Amino acid sequence: MLNDCSSILSFLETRRSGKPRELVGPSPTPDEMQRMLTIAARVPDHGKLTPWRFVLVGDDQRDDLARLLDRALAAEDPGAAPAIHEKADEFAHYAGQLVVLVSAPVEAHKIPVWEQQLSCGTAGMNLLTAAHALGFVAGWVTGWQAYSPLVNAAFCSPGERIAGFIFIGHPARELEDRPRPEVADVAKPWQPPQF
Ligand SMILES: Cc1cc2nc3c(=O)[nH]c(=O)nc-3n(C[C@H](O)[C@H](O)[C@H](O)COP(=O)(O)O)c2cc1C
């Protein structure tokens, strides 16, 4: 065991996400992003297929994202109230660096797509962990926009899908934790079937 593992353990025991809508700047620098993404890409990946990728949305592209979400919302729900459109506009302009995590499985491969999607989830988790370890706060959200065909078409190639929008910034106030599962409820000894 490495000497400094106790600090890693206490970090993992207390790490928590922030709510993207509550983040403030500044965003990570390009060097910090490079480091986070390097860590995010260092994950279990059966078959070494790299079945995921990261799309970085620049601050100067947020108006483009807002226009896309506005059109996508109108397509999803032509009767959406103005307040829902405003929320979509706010989403597009949340502070921090926006990384769109794209699941990019290799179809018709001996490695099942499910395993490739699991690998994508680990990349998302590693990105959160790396962001938090570098002193940022990150939050992973999906919402209707992750399932909208128009939004997916703007970020993904055929066969890919949006796994989430990960915003990386700083908290405007102290983060609240959320209830965590009791280990005893989620980890139990195996009960073998009786033949
Ligand atoms: C795939 C995925 C999608 C999520 N989508 C949303 C969402 O749309 N809205 C939301 O409030 N939380 C969403 N969450 C949960 C947030 O990420 C939440 O902040 C997270 O459960 C906090 O856990 P942590 O503090 O252990 O990081 C999502 C989580 C995952 C893994």
The ligand as an SDF file (V2000), in Angstrom:
LIG
                    3D

 31 33  0  0  0  0  0  0  0  0999 V2000
  -25.9300    8.8430  -15.8680 C   0  0  0  0  0  0  0  0  0  0  0  0
  -26.3400    9.8400  -14.8030 C   0  0  0  0  0  0  0  0  0  0  0  0
  -27.2610   10.8070  -15.1020 C   0  0  0  0  0  0  0  0  0  0  0  0
  -27.6900   11.7430  -14.1510 C   0  0  0  0  0  0  0  0  0  0  0  0
  -28.5950   12.6920  -14.4910 N   0  0  0  0  0  0  0  0  0  0  0  0
  -29.0240   13.5700  -13.5610 C   0  0  0  0  0  0  0  0  0  0  0  0
  -29.9650   14.5810  -13.8960 C   0  0  0  0  0  0  0  0  0  0  0  0
  -30.3890   14.6900  -15.0350 O   0  0  0  0  0  0  0  0  0  0  0  0
  -30.3690   15.4310  -12.9210 N   0  0  0  0  0  0  0  0  0  0  0  0
  -29.8830   15.3180  -11.6380 C   0  0  0  0  0  0  0  0  0  0  0  0
  -30.2940   16.1100  -10.7800 O   0  0  0  0  0  0  0  0  0  0  0  0
  -28.9870   14.3930  -11.3070 N   0  0  0  0  0  0  0  0  0  0  0  0
  -28.5450   13.5130  -12.2320 C   0  0  0  0  0  0  0  0  0  0  0  0
  -27.6230   12.5620  -11.8950 N   0  0  0  0  0  0  0  0  0  0  0  0
  -27.1660   12.4660  -10.5170 C   0  0  0  0  0  0  0  0  0  0  0  0
  -26.1460   13.5390  -10.2380 C   0  0  0  0  0  0  0  0  0  0  0  0
  -24.9470   13.2580  -10.9350 O   0  0  0  0  0  0  0  0  0  0  0  0
  -25.9060   13.5970   -8.7550 C   0  0  0  0  0  0  0  0  0  0  0  0
  -25.3010   14.7980   -8.5620 O   0  0  0  0  0  0  0  0  0  0  0  0
  -25.0440   12.4540   -8.2390 C   0  0  0  0  0  0  0  0  0  0  0  0
  -25.8820   11.3420   -7.9630 O   0  0  0  0  0  0  0  0  0  0  0  0
  -24.3070   12.8350   -6.9890 C   0  0  0  0  0  0  0  0  0  0  0  0
  -23.5100   11.7390   -6.5310 O   0  0  0  0  0  0  0  0  0  0  0  0
  -22.0560   11.9830   -5.9410 P   0  0  0  0  0  0  0  0  0  0  0  0
  -22.1540   13.1090   -4.9530 O   0  0  0  0  0  0  0  0  0  0  0  0
  -21.6770   10.6840   -5.2900 O   0  0  0  0  0  0  0  0  0  0  0  0
  -21.1190   12.2960   -7.0740 O   0  0  0  0  0  0  0  0  0  0  0  0
  -27.1580   11.6630  -12.8430 C   0  0  0  0  0  0  0  0  0  0  0  0
  -26.1880   10.6880  -12.5470 C   0  0  0  0  0  0  0  0  0  0  0  0
  -25.7720    9.7960  -13.5190 C   0  0  0  0  0  0  0  0  0  0  0  0
  -24.7160    8.7650  -13.1760 C   0  0  0  0  0  0  0  0  0  0  0  0
  1  2  1  0
  2  3  1  0
  2 30  2  0
  3  4  2  0
  4  5  1  0
  4 28  1  0
  5  6  2  0
  6  7  1  0
  6 13  1  0
  7  8  2  0
  7  9  1  0
  9 10  1  0
 10 11  2  0
 10 12  1  0
 12 13  2  0
 13 14  1  0
 14 15  1  0
 14 28  1  0
 15 16  1  0
 16 17  1  0
 16 18  1  0
 18 19  1  0
 18 20  1  0
 20 21  1  0
 20 22  1  0
 22 23  1  0
 23 24  1  0
 24 25  2  0
 24 26  1  0
 24 27  1  0
 28 29  2  0
 29 30  1  0
 30 31  1  0
M  END
$$$$
